[in-house]
Amino acid sequence: MAMRKVYSEIKGMKVKEVPNYVKPMLSMDYVKKAFQKGLDNYNSKYIQTDSIQPLYHVCFGGMVFSYLVALPNERRHLEHQQHAKEHGHH
């Protein structure tokens, strides 16, 4: 949603005006404020309403994280298995 807002604002600008518009958004202070605003919005939307959604977010986030952590090991295993199959090993 925020990207749509930024895109609609940039769309009407000239190319030379875009860096002056984007540069303040890349400062650490702006990023910290945007992150804090996101946390506040999450808190008011899910935590304060006693929603079950945060539990789902943690569960699915944990599943995705564990999959991404295990992925390199699985890829190595599959490559080794493919290599063994090509060279006649068990």
C-alpha positions in Angstrom: 0.0 0.0 0.0 2.8 2.4 0.8 4.6 1.5 -2.4 1.5 2.5 -4.3 1.5 5.9 -2.6 5.1 6.5 -3.4 4.6 5.4 -7.0 1.7 7.7 -7.5 3.7 10.6 -6.0 6.7 9.9 -8.2 4.7 9.3 -11.3 3.9 13.0 -11.5 7.5 14.2 -11.0 10.2 15.0 -13.4 13.3 12.7 -13.3 15.5 15.4 -11.8 13.0 15.8 -8.9 13.0 12.1 -7.9 16.3 11.9 -6.0 15.4 14.9 -3.8 12.1 13.1 -3.0 13.6 9.7 -2.3 16.8 10.7 -0.5 15.1 11.7 2.8 13.3 8.3 2.8 16.6 6.5 3.0 17.8 8.2 6.2 18.0 6.0 9.4 15.7 8.3 11.2 13.0 8.0 8.6 13.4 4.2 8.5 13.2 4.0 12.3 10.0 6.1 12.3 8.4 4.1 9.6 9.3 0.8 11.4 7.9 2.1 14.6 4.7 3.3 12.9 4.3 -0.2 11.4 4.7 -1.8 14.8 2.2 0.6 16.3 -0.3 -0.2 13.5 0.3 -4.0 14.0 -0.3 -3.6 17.7 -3.5 -1.7 17.3 -4.8 -4.0 14.5 -3.9 -7.4 16.1 -2.7 -7.2 19.6 -5.2 -4.8 21.1 -8.1 -6.6 19.4 -7.1 -10.0 21.0 -6.8 -11.5 17.5 -5.5 -15.0 16.9 -3.6 -13.7 13.8 -0.3 -13.0 15.6 -0.1 -16.7 16.6 -0.6 -17.6 12.9 2.1 -15.1 11.9 4.6 -16.6 14.4 3.8 -20.2 13.3 4.0 -19.6 9.6 7.0 -17.3 10.0 8.8 -20.1 11.9 7.9 -22.6 9.3 9.3 -20.4 6.5 12.4 -19.5 8.5 13.2 -23.2 9.3 12.6 -24.1 5.6 15.0 -21.3 4.5 17.6 -22.4 7.1 17.4 -26.1 6.0 17.3 -25.3 2.3 21.1 -25.2 1.6 21.6 -28.5 3.4 18.8 -30.1 1.4 20.2 -28.8 -1.9 23.7 -30.2 -1.1 22.1 -33.5 -0.3 20.1 -33.6 -3.6 23.2 -32.5 -5.6 25.2 -35.3 -3.9 22.5 -37.8 -4.7 22.3 -36.7 -8.3 26.1 -36.8 -8.6 26.1 -40.4 -7.2 23.4 -41.5 -9.6 25.3 -40.1 -12.6 28.5 -41.8 -11.6 27.0 -45.2 -10.7 27.2 -45.0 -6.9 24.4 -46.2 -4.7 
